[in-house]
């Protein structure tokens, strides 16, 4: 559907409406004659064949002038029309000179040259092209012809005062200027058109010429003529001339938009008008406004530095080969050999035959809790450590497990790690084998396997272990033994032993079992690395644990106190020698570094000397 | 399988374990192909065992067994968990992963509630009470020991607790003369807390070293035992 876009608001409108339905701006021009001349308004080239419609629209006086001129050309002997009889408000000077004009236009007179141009021609400074362009259209009554038909003394004052003639008088007499303006704006007669063109040619206003549709060729010559003849020009006109005499700098190419002809609205047909459409209708891309913080130069410098640091972080940096790589490997190998030799020497030569004699309260409390168990008491053993920590956890828990087996406790193993079930199986078999117990699966112990759900699975298991883990890791019914027949929740176990190398995992078990298991039923066997954290639960008031055994040291003390040597005591000598060797290595390394730092000057530049 | 074969298998397993131990210990010379091969093998074995364990300990007994034993009653028990489990499997698809959100939200919500509740009741409140009750004179009298050393010990524990917490207080007020800074008394208390933190970290580091030494001793014992067995010296 064809639409007509409003030049004011840019909205599309139906083609039949005259005003915009959005902003009420007029869409169709008020003058019908504009539609008949799509090329634009051209007051200067209205031909006699302008059509009947044109003749109907133009004023009567203009039509009479045109017809008079035509008749004068065709019938020079015919009597001129009586202009005085016409009821138009023609200027007085025109009425007076109308008769003379009639006679002059009937003759094949040479082109009329304005007096001020004549003076230029006499000096041979104006070319013929300029003169031809300065000619008014032939269809219009030539003001020159009127001027020629008049007596020189009969010229109106405003015409006499045109440039090149009586400029000084024109400047002095404001009345004449006011009269000219009054006559120009009466809209009565086209003489001002010719005068206007002459003025344009004199002044050289290119933009005015373009508006009138005239050619601007020959402009330099024209300007030159005006220069010579414009000694008497007014000051403002001379200023314009001086501006034009300046060397022109090459202008950028004019956008094609400026040369477009307006095709709608009240400015229909005009060229080079400013766009009246709102910015929204032009659909230009929004200008990107750069947000700039109001920061000081110091802050900006800091921000730039920070940005530079961030950018440098993302840039790959080549890793330069360190000179100390080989010595580090050598040192590493040397340290390993020393420590391994210490461990092997401790195992082979048994340098410290005496077992640990110190008294550990946590171990003592653990032994008390186990000793209070009744024979075949149901004991839950939570094995929550990884395979890599089996060595230490086996040494830690060996004496404890041995003591439970001595008491004949029925062991139920469970774990929250995937490999925990395997570690539990290995632990009970190793302890049973090394200590001489003949603990049999399902008869003396059962491995329930893995508790799913992590921390969330522990409370459920604590409330209902039978429903969570109904089968053993071998797929056998786990709760068929008589020793655990009465166990419905974790709190029903006589003792709960937690073995873990991870303080977080041990803490999770303690937190979740806090309301299900009494503190006096819970004992903990942890790695040495978890002892600093877990000791707070043991030494709290009131206690959250009944007993605590930590590391190989705690296991060795347990075995010593129990009088049943096991793995911990087997490793004790080697362990002691290795720890001693480690301490010596640490001290020696630190001492050597201190000496190097004292002897060798620092290779780093001083802060003040940095660039 | 005869006992002889069992012994040979056990002996082969022991030798294979010794070989793996030596390969892992050779990491002290640097990273190499055999070490990575052993580590990858260990990861694969652990993952495979985890899958078998999950099916054998969880999926079969908790999902299939109830349906096999009593299909009508079993579906009432495992129906809702089964639906949630199936929805969770949609997380494998990028297109349909949205359907797994309810299951994930359930897991997250329950897990967070369990952890927070357990931390409050199992760690935060009991440990706060422990610090406060360490100055309970009646409890100290019940132990039968001297009160002065116990009060000193309780005071050190209290100072360590407060100073350590003060060290982690990072609130500061901006000053006109320079950057924001904590009050002087808080700065001093934080410095004391920093000492306690350093001691605790040193203790943990020593525990890690002790654990490592124990593992090294156990592996050394294992290797020496094999060597002595092979040499017939034992």
Interface residues (C-beta under 8 A of the other chain):
Chain A: X329 X332 X333 X336 X339 X340 X343 X344 X346 X347 X348 X387 X388 X389 X391 X392 X394 X395 X418 X419 X421 X422 X449 X450 X452 X454 X455 X456 X458 X459 X469 X470 X471 X473 X475 X501 X507 X508 X510 X511 X512 X514 X515 X527 X528 X529 X530 X531 X532 X533 X536 X537 X539 X540 X541 X542 X544 X551 X552 X553 X570 X571 X574 X575 X578 X579 X582
Chain B: X25 X28 X29 X30 X46 X49 X50 X53 X54 X56 X57 X58 X60 X61 X65 X107 X110 X111 X114 X115 X118 X119 X121 X122 X123 X126 X127 X129 X130 X133 X134 X136 X139 X200 X203 X204 X206 X207 X208 X209 X210 X211 X213 X214 X215 X216 X217 X218 X219 X220 X221 X224
